[in-house]
Amino acid sequence: MTAPTFADVVTRRHVVHVVAEDDRHLAWLAERPAREGHVIVATKQLVDSVWDLDAEAHASLWAFCREVARTLRQRLPCQRV
């Protein structure tokens, strides 16, 4: 059995605990977290690299990451997110 890919998660072929979602992005808890609250964020647009996104999609991804980070900061007892 191979490890699930981002495509498997985004298309829901692999079940994860989703913590945030919009029409273009998905954020979920890591299955093997490095720390409490370890979240993986991806675009629903499947690309080989984040650098393959156009400028608008790239900026949108980082705006989504910012909102996820703000939520984590409010809900978890941590010094840095």
Residue pairs with C-beta under 8 A, 6 or more apart in sequence:
4 13
4 14
6 42
6 46
7 13
7 46
8 14
9 16
9 26
9 28
9 40
9 42
10 26
10 42
10 44
10 46
16 28
16 29
16 31
17 28
17 29
18 26
18 27
18 28
19 27
19 28
19 29
19 39
19 68
19 71
20 26
20 27
20 64
20 67
20 68
20 71
21 27
22 64
23 44
24 43
24 44
24 45
24 57
24 60
24 61
24 64
25 41
25 42
25 43
25 44
25 60
25 61
25 64
26 41
26 42
26 43
26 44
27 39
27 40
27 41
27 42
27 64
27 68
28 39
28 40
29 37
29 38
29 39
29 40
30 38
30 39
30 40
36 76
36 78
37 72
37 75
37 76
37 78
37 81
39 68
39 72
41 61
41 64
41 65
41 68
43 50
43 53
43 57
43 61
45 53
45 57
47 53
50 58
50 61
53 61
69 81
70 81
72 78
72 81
73 81
